[in-house]
Amino acid sequence: MKQLRSIITLLIVVAGVYLAYRLVPIYYSNFAYQDFVDNQVRIDCYTNRPAADVAETLLKKANNMGIPLDPSDIKVTRGPASLAVSINYTVHVDLPFHPIDLTFNPAATENRM
């Protein structure tokens, strides 16, 4: 009985480590990309760059980070004194016994003072 508990505990720990190995890099990439989006929106709000150029910069950075983005996933809205960016993307993760799709929605809004 004691050996069975040890084996089950070991299997649970191994499964947890495997899940962390597969999922943590994806969540970290999203966190780093959100930070980039925040900074880029803050900078571009005070410039006169067209919305298409802002979207292109965000798309290039996502591709460099290995984030699967299409140009249609990025929505950039420029107002007279504001800039808003909304991005929606999904990452497919093939886990044994249960593949999952993780959906991320990085967004940022900045208003000029």
Beta strands, then each sheet from edge to edge (+ up, - down):
strand 1: 74-78
strand 2: 82-87
strand 3: 89-93
strand 4: 100-104
strand 5: 107-111
sheet 1: 1+ 2- 5+
sheet 2: 3+ 4-
end
